[in-house]
Amino acid sequence: MDLDLVIRNGCVVTASDIWPSSEIGIKDGKIVVVGSNLAVKDGVEEIDAAGAFITPGGIDTHVHLSQIYEASVSNLNKTQLTNGVIPNLENYTGELYETGTRSAIAGGTTTVITFASQMKGDDSLVPVIEQYHMLADGNSYCDYAFHVIVSNPSETVLKHDLQMMVEKYGITSIKIYMTYKALKLRDYEILDVMHTARKLGIVTMVHAENADVIDWMTEHLEQKGMTAPYHHGTSRPPIVEAEATNRAIVLSELMDTPILLVHISGGQATRIIREAQTRLLPVYGETCPQYLFLLADSMKKEGFEGAKAVCSPPLREDKADQDALWTGINNGTFTTLSSDHAPSNYNHPKGKQLGLTHGGGPQGKFKHIPNGVPGVETRVPLLFTGGILSGRISPRKFVEVTSSNPAKLYGLTNKGTIAPGFDADLVIWYPQKDFKPFNLTNEMLNHAIDYTPYEGMEFKNWPRYTIIRGKVCSRDLQNSTSPLKSVTIYGIKSGSDPLFLLHGFPQTHHIWHKTAPQLSKTFTVIAVDLRGYGKSSKPASTASENHKSYSKSVMAAYL
């Protein structure tokens, strides 16, 4: 059999099946056979999975990379046109595509969907989309795609740009906010957006929190001097999320259009989503590891350390909320588990330390703390340890929420499972009997952020190999008890044949087009949707200083 790579002696896991003692044959970046005793020609690369799980590559559909604002505290009104370069990089406190996607691969994620974010002063989406394309172009180590955040649904946006977004750029999902002054929409505007989304057949993601209640609570907490990081949660009790979740569902039902409620944190909102689903409404749910594994006491740490756990919606007080989320994963309320990787460095004056620059003494003021936590690298391993190995979920459910469902929801038709014809995006885990558990430290991770909210947490397995389109992109090079330290991330080599990754609402179908083979200096990037296409080209960029012998992927390329 003519193959490029064979993985032997693995336990293959999909959302529907588990096949022990199986082998996977890969050719030209695709899975061509899953079976046993595969006969291959001499010289074919082989990997012995040693009986360990092999799962589809993780798909993280909620990742913030190279965003030049922080929505929770920023007063920026208009997108800065930077020609693909972050301005004042020394003062940038977030995560870039380069470091964020490298971190994703080390944690078993092979595809990320990131955000192109319109600001209130942007009358059109086109410059915004172009800007974020430039920020990502040539800087991603893994496959990526975009959602578009809509914060100013102007007549131009509603009548022209959203259709162009679908037809020219192949983007078929948008996100709206019901909170944050810089981004929030009124109900009237939400209806406008949903009405247009219905006509275009695209999905609307919703950050559901009641902005007015949050403002009222915050003002009254400040009057009482209750401004420590912990009171970020006090200002946003579960009912704030639940009310907005219910309102978003009511508006979507009125418009008869699908929505996804993102980063759900509590039991009240979970039950509201479940009730809507039982009425057969097209309502999807997403939750995140921080809500499954952390509680509000993480915001109570000594001094200002609690700022590291400030995110929105906030971590909840009651373990019953966590139990409700786990139930929601198991019964299908939650379609996806995403990271909502939206970090800011802690020890930086423009990062989490902003909360100390507006008074409040050593406890600071929570309303000035940038919201968000890092998690793109830990998402998949957390659910493996805390879900599969704890007995909370089955291996099949693990695959369903980390890979298969995200692929189906966003139209990634070549991803999300292990079967002939699908992209060879795979994660090979360690044999459980051979893995020595370790306690995580931030120094072990590959992101550019100076902390992890999961510091000290025990992990009982970790991705041993991450494979993207048949190329081994991350591997443990040593027999180490701390596998993260010995991971090497590989970029795509010059001359490979890239693909542009499209995504869309599951009722749409997309065409995946390859560019001409044997390219050397220039890659042509093609985005194709059934309803239109766009095309651009750019010379391949070189890798970072630490990876000189490799070049980065261009527009989601690994073959």
C-alpha positions in Angstrom: 0.0 0.0 0.0 1.4 3.4 -1.0 1.4 5.5 2.2 3.3 8.4 3.7 2.7 7.5 7.3 1.3 4.5 9.2 0.3 4.7 12.9 0.2 1.2 14.4 -1.2 -0.3 17.6 -3.5 2.4 18.6 -7.0 2.6 20.1 -8.9 4.8 17.7 -11.6 6.9 19.2 -14.4 8.7 17.3 -17.6 10.3 18.4 -19.4 7.0 17.7 -16.9 4.2 18.0 -13.8 2.9 19.8 -11.5 0.5 17.8 -8.7 -1.1 19.8 -5.6 -2.4 18.2 -6.1 -0.4 15.0 -3.9 1.2 12.4 -4.2 4.4 10.4 -2.8 4.8 6.9 -2.1 8.4 5.7 -1.3 9.6 2.2 -1.0 13.2 0.9 -2.4 14.6 4.2 -5.5 12.5 4.2 -6.5 9.4 6.0 -6.9 6.6 3.4 -7.4 3.5 5.5 -8.3 2.5 9.1 -7.7 -1.2 9.7 -5.1 -3.7 10.9 -2.0 -5.4 9.6 -1.5 -2.7 7.0 1.2 -3.8 4.5 3.4 -0.9 3.3 6.4 -0.3 1.2 9.9 0.0 2.6 10.8 3.5 4.0 7.3 4.5 5.1 7.4 6.4 8.3 5.7 4.5 11.2 4.6 5.5 14.6 3.9 2.9 17.4 1.0 4.3 19.5 1.8 1.6 22.1 -1.9 0.9 22.7 -2.8 4.5 23.5 -5.8 6.5 22.5 -5.7 8.1 19.1 -8.3 10.9 18.8 -9.1 13.5 16.1 -7.2 16.7 16.3 -8.9 19.2 18.6 -10.9 22.1 17.1 -11.1 25.1 19.3 -13.8 27.4 17.9 -13.4 30.3 20.4 -9.9 31.8 20.4 -8.8 35.4 20.6 -5.4 36.0 18.9 -3.7 39.2 17.8 -6.6 41.4 18.9 -5.5 45.0 19.2 -8.0 45.9 21.9 -9.4 44.5 25.1 -13.2 44.7 25.0 -13.9 44.8 28.7 -11.7 47.8 29.4 -10.8 49.4 26.0 -12.1 52.7 24.8 -10.9 52.1 21.3 -13.6 53.2 18.9 -12.2 52.3 15.5 -10.0 49.5 14.2 -6.4 50.5 13.8 -5.1 49.7 10.4 -1.7 48.2 11.0 -0.9 46.3 7.8 -0.5 43.1 9.7 1.8 44.4 12.4 0.8 44.8 16.0 1.6 48.5 17.0 3.8 49.1 20.0 4.4 45.4 20.4 6.4 45.9 23.6 3.1 47.1 25.2 1.0 44.3 23.7 -0.3 42.1 26.5 -2.3 39.5 24.6 -1.5 36.4 22.5 -0.2 36.6 18.9 -1.1 34.0 16.2 2.5 32.7 16.3 2.6 31.9 20.0 -1.1 31.0 20.3 -1.2 28.5 17.5 2.1 26.9 18.6 0.6 26.5 22.1 -2.6 25.0 20.6 -0.6 22.3 18.8 1.3 21.4 21.9 -2.0 20.8 23.6 -3.5 18.7 20.9 -5.5 21.3 19.0 -5.0 21.3 15.2 -7.6 24.0 14.2 -8.6 27.3 15.8 -11.3 29.7 14.8 -10.4 33.2 15.8 -12.1 36.6 15.6 -12.0 39.6 13.3 -13.6 42.3 15.5 -15.5 45.3 14.3 -15.4 48.3 16.6 -18.3 50.8 17.1 -16.6 53.4 14.9 -16.1 51.0 12.0 -18.8 51.6 9.4 -17.8 48.6 7.3 -16.6 45.1 8.0 -14.3 44.9 4.9 -11.3 46.8 6.4 -11.7 44.8 9.6 -11.6 41.4 7.8 -8.7 42.5 5.7 -6.8 43.7 8.7 -7.2 40.4 10.6 -6.3 38.4 7.5 -3.0 40.4 7.5 -2.4 39.8 11.2 -2.8 36.1 10.7 -1.3 35.6 7.3 2.0 33.7 7.5 1.9 33.6 11.3 -0.1 30.5 12.2 1.4 27.1 12.9 -2.0 25.3 12.7 -5.2 25.6 10.6 -7.3 28.6 11.4 -10.5 30.4 10.3 -12.5 33.4 11.3 -15.7 34.5 13.0 -16.6 38.2 12.6 -17.6 40.2 15.7 -20.4 42.7 14.7 -20.6 45.8 17.0 -22.0 48.4 14.6 -24.7 46.9 12.4 -24.9 49.9 10.1 -26.9 49.9 6.9 -23.7 49.1 5.0 -23.0 46.1 7.2 -26.5 44.7 7.0 -27.2 45.2 3.3 -23.7 44.7 1.8 -20.9 43.6 4.1 -22.3 40.5 5.7 -23.2 39.1 2.3 -19.7 40.0 1.0 -18.3 38.3 4.2 -19.9 35.1 3.1 -19.4 35.3 -0.6 -15.9 36.8 -0.9 -14.2 35.7 2.4 -16.0 32.4 3.0 -16.9 33.4 6.6 -20.3 32.2 7.7 -20.5 32.9 11.5 -20.8 36.1 13.4 -20.6 37.0 17.1 -22.6 39.7 18.9 -22.3 41.0 22.5 -25.0 41.9 24.9 -22.5 43.5 27.3 -19.2 45.5 27.1 -19.6 49.2 26.2 -17.3 48.9 23.3 -19.2 46.1 21.6 -22.7 45.6 23.0 -25.9 45.8 20.8 -29.4 46.9 21.8 -32.2 44.4 21.3 -33.3 46.3 18.2 -29.8 46.0 16.7 -29.7 42.3 17.6 -32.9 41.7 15.7 -31.4 43.5 12.7 -28.4 41.3 12.8 -30.4 38.1 13.3 -32.8 39.0 10.5 -29.8 39.4 8.1 -28.2 36.2 9.4 -31.4 34.3 8.7 -31.4 35.5 5.1 -27.8 34.5 4.6 -28.1 31.2 6.4 -25.3 31.9 8.9 -25.0 31.2 12.6 -25.0 34.0 15.2 -22.9 33.5 18.4 -24.0 35.4 21.4 -22.2 36.6 24.5 -25.2 36.8 26.8 -25.0 39.0 29.9 -27.3 41.8 31.0 -25.2 44.9 30.6 -27.5 47.3 32.6 -27.6 44.9 35.6 -23.8 44.6 35.6 -23.4 48.4 35.5 -25.9 48.9 38.3 -24.3 46.2 40.4 -20.8 47.6 39.8 -21.7 51.1 40.7 -23.3 50.0 44.0 -20.4 47.7 44.9 -18.0 50.5 44.4 -20.0 52.7 46.7 -19.5 50.1 49.4 -15.7 49.7 48.6 -16.3 46.1 47.3 -13.9 46.4 44.4 -11.5 43.5 44.9 -11.1 41.0 42.0 -13.5 38.6 43.8 -16.3 41.0 43.4 -16.1 40.8 39.7 -18.2 37.7 40.3 -20.5 39.5 42.7 -21.3 42.1 40.0 -22.4 39.3 37.6 -24.5 36.7 39.5 -25.8 33.7 37.5 -29.2 35.4 36.9 -27.4 38.1 34.8 -26.3 35.4 32.4 -29.6 33.5 32.6 -31.7 36.6 31.8 -29.7 37.5 28.8 -29.6 33.9 27.6 -33.4 33.7 27.7 -33.7 37.1 25.9 -31.3 36.0 23.2 -33.3 32.8 22.7 -36.6 34.7 22.5 -35.1 37.1 19.9 -33.7 34.2 17.8 -37.1 32.4 18.0 -38.8 35.5 16.8 -36.4 35.7 13.9 -36.4 32.0 13.3 -32.6 31.8 13.1 -29.9 29.6 14.7 -27.8 30.9 17.6 -24.9 29.6 19.7 -24.7 30.8 23.3 -21.0 31.0 24.1 -19.0 30.3 27.3 -22.0 29.3 29.4 -20.9 29.3 33.1 -23.9 28.3 35.3 -26.7 26.0 35.8 -29.5 28.5 35.3 -28.5 29.4 31.8 -27.8 25.8 31.0 -31.4 24.8 32.0 -32.8 27.6 29.8 -30.8 26.4 26.8 -31.9 22.8 27.4 -35.6 23.9 27.6 -35.3 25.7 24.2 -33.7 22.6 22.7 -36.5 20.4 23.9 -38.8 22.7 21.9 -36.6 21.9 18.9 -35.3 25.4 18.5 -32.0 25.7 16.7 -30.1 26.7 19.9 -26.6 25.5 20.5 -24.5 25.8 23.7 -20.8 26.2 24.4 -19.0 25.9 27.7 -15.3 26.2 28.6 -12.8 24.4 30.9 -12.5 27.3 33.3 -16.1 26.8 34.3 -15.7 23.1 34.7 -12.6 23.1 36.8 -12.4 26.4 38.6 -14.6 28.1 41.1 -15.0 31.7 42.3 -12.5 31.2 45.2 -9.8 31.5 42.5 -10.6 35.2 42.5 -10.0 35.4 46.3 -6.3 34.7 46.2 -3.9 36.8 48.2 -3.3 40.4 47.2 -4.2 41.1 43.7 -3.6 37.5 42.5 -7.3 36.9 42.0 -7.2 39.1 38.9 -5.6 36.1 37.1 -9.0 34.4 37.2 -11.2 37.3 36.2 -13.2 36.4 33.1 -16.7 37.0 31.8 -19.0 35.4 32.6 -17.3 34.9 35.9 -16.3 31.7 37.7 -19.2 30.5 39.8 -19.4 30.0 43.6 -21.4 26.8 43.7 -20.1 23.4 42.7 -23.7 22.7 41.6 -23.1 25.0 38.6 -20.2 22.8 37.6 -22.3 19.7 38.0 -24.9 21.2 35.8 -22.3 21.9 33.1 -21.1 18.3 33.2 -24.6 17.1 32.9 -25.1 19.5 29.9 -22.0 18.0 28.2 -23.3 14.5 28.7 -26.9 15.1 27.6 -26.0 17.2 24.6 -27.0 20.7 25.8 -23.5 21.8 25.0 -22.4 21.2 21.4 -18.9 22.3 21.9 -16.2 22.8 24.5 -14.0 25.8 23.6 -11.2 27.6 25.5 -12.3 31.2 25.1 -8.5 31.9 25.1 -8.5 35.6 25.7 -5.6 36.3 28.0 -3.7 39.3 29.2 -0.3 39.2 30.9 -0.5 39.6 34.6 2.7 41.4 35.3 2.2 44.2 32.8 0.9 47.7 33.4 -1.5 47.4 30.4 -2.5 43.8 31.3 -4.2 42.6 34.5 -2.3 45.3 36.4 -4.7 47.9 34.9 -7.0 47.0 37.8 -4.5 48.7 40.2 -4.2 52.0 38.3 -7.6 53.5 39.1 -7.6 53.5 42.9 -9.0 50.9 45.3 -5.7 50.4 47.1 -3.9 47.0 47.0 -7.2 45.3 46.0 -7.6 47.5 43.0 -10.9 47.9 41.1 -12.2 44.9 39.3 -14.0 46.8 36.6 -10.7 47.9 35.2 -9.2 44.4 35.0 -9.0 43.0 31.5 -11.3 40.0 31.3 -10.1 36.6 30.1 -7.9 33.7 30.9 -5.4 31.6 28.8 -6.4 28.1 27.9 -5.8 27.1 24.3 -3.1 24.7 25.2 -4.8 23.2 28.3 -8.3 22.8 26.9 -8.0 19.3 25.5 -5.7 17.8 28.2 -7.9 19.2 30.9 -11.0 17.4 29.5 -9.0 14.2 29.0 -7.8 14.1 32.6 -10.9 15.7 34.3 -13.4 14.1 31.9 -12.3 10.7 30.6 -10.0 9.6 33.4 -12.3 10.9 36.1 -15.2 8.9 34.6 -17.3 12.0 34.1 -17.6 11.5 30.3 -16.8 8.7 27.8 -14.0 8.9 25.3 -16.6 9.2 22.6 -18.2 12.2 24.3 -14.7 13.7 24.6 -14.2 13.5 20.8 -17.7 14.8 20.2 -17.3 18.1 22.1 -13.6 18.8 21.3 -13.6 18.0 17.6 -16.5 16.3 15.9 -19.3 18.7 16.9 -17.2 21.8 16.3 -16.5 20.5 12.8 -20.1 19.9 12.1 -21.4 23.2 13.6 -19.0 25.3 11.6 -18.9 23.3 8.4 -15.4 21.9 8.6 -16.4 19.1 6.4 -12.9 17.5 6.1 -12.2 17.5 9.9 -13.5 16.1 13.2 -13.3 12.4 12.8 -10.9 9.5 11.9 -12.1 8.0 8.7 -10.9 7.6 5.1 -11.1 10.9 3.2 -10.8 13.1 6.2 -7.8 15.3 7.0 -5.1 13.4 8.9 -5.4 15.7 12.0 -4.7 13.4 14.9 -3.6 13.3 18.5 -1.8 10.3 19.9 -1.9 10.2 23.7 0.5 8.4 26.1 -0.2 4.8 27.1 -2.0 5.4 30.4 0.0 2.8 32.3 3.3 4.4 31.3 2.4 8.0 32.1 3.6 9.6 35.3 1.2 12.3 36.4 2.6 15.8 36.9 1.6 19.1 38.3 1.4 21.9 35.8 3.5 25.1 36.0 3.3 28.0 33.5 6.9 27.4 32.5 5.8 24.2 30.9 3.4 25.8 28.5 4.1 27.3 25.0 1.9 30.4 25.2 3.3 33.9 25.6 1.3 34.6 28.8 3.0 34.9 32.2 0.5 32.7 34.1 -2.0 29.9 33.9 -5.1 29.6 36.1 -4.4 25.9 36.3 -1.1 26.3 38.1 -0.4 23.2 40.2 -3.3 21.2 38.8 -2.4 17.5 38.3 -2.5 16.2 34.7 -2.7 12.4 34.2 -2.0 12.4 30.4 -0.9 14.8 27.7 -0.7 14.6 23.9 2.4 12.7 22.9 2.1 13.5 19.1 0.0 16.1 17.3 -0.3 15.5 13.6 -1.8 18.0 11.2 -2.6 16.9 7.6 -0.3 13.9 8.0 2.7 15.9 9.3 4.0 15.3 12.9 3.9 18.8 14.2 4.5 18.2 17.9 6.2 15.3 19.6 7.7 14.3 22.9 11.4 13.9 22.0 12.4 12.5 25.4 11.2 10.0 27.9 10.3 12.8 30.3 8.0 13.0 33.3 7.2 16.5 32.2 6.3 16.1 28.6 5.5 19.7 27.9 9.1 20.8 28.4 10.3 18.4 25.7 7.8 19.2 23.0 9.1 20.6 19.7 6.7 22.4 17.4 7.3 22.2 13.7 6.2 24.7 11.1 5.3 23.9 7.5 8.3 23.6 5.2 8.7 25.9 2.3 7.3 24.3 -0.9 4.3 22.6 0.7 0.9 22.9 -0.8 -1.4 25.0 1.5 -5.2 25.1 1.8 -7.3 27.9 3.0 -9.6 26.7 5.7 -13.3 27.5 5.3 -16.0 27.1 7.8 -19.7 27.7 7.9 -23.1 26.9 9.2 -23.8 23.2 8.9 -26.5 23.6 6.3 -23.9 25.1 3.9 -21.3 23.1 2.0 -17.9 24.4 1.1 -15.4 23.6 -1.6 -11.8 23.1 -0.5 -9.4 24.1 -3.3 -5.7 23.3 -3.3 -3.2 25.7 -5.0 -0.7 24.6 -7.6 1.8 21.9 -6.3 5.5 22.4 -5.7 5.4 26.0 -4.8 8.6 27.4 -3.5 8.7 31.1 -2.6 5.1 32.2 -3.0 1.9 30.5 -1.8 -1.4 31.3 -3.4 -4.3 31.4 -1.0 -7.8 30.6 -2.2 -11.0 31.0 -0.2 -13.9 29.4 -1.9 -17.5 29.2 -0.9 -20.4 27.8 -3.0 -21.6 31.4 -3.3 -18.4 33.1 -4.3 -14.6 33.3 -3.8 -11.7 35.5 -3.0 -8.0 35.1 -3.9 -4.7 36.6 -2.7 -1.0 35.7 -2.6 1.9 36.5 -0.4 5.5 35.3 -0.1 6.0 32.7 2.6 7.5 34.1 5.8 10.3 32.6 7.7 9.9 31.0 11.1 10.7 32.6 14.5 14.2 32.8 15.9 13.7 29.6 17.8 12.6 27.6 14.8 14.9 28.9 12.0 14.8 25.7 10.0 11.1 25.8 9.5 8.7 28.3 7.9 5.3 29.1 9.3 2.0 27.9 7.8 0.3 30.3 5.5 -3.5 30.6 5.7 -4.0 27.3 7.5 -1.6 25.0 5.8 -0.3 21.7 6.8 -0.1 18.9 4.3 
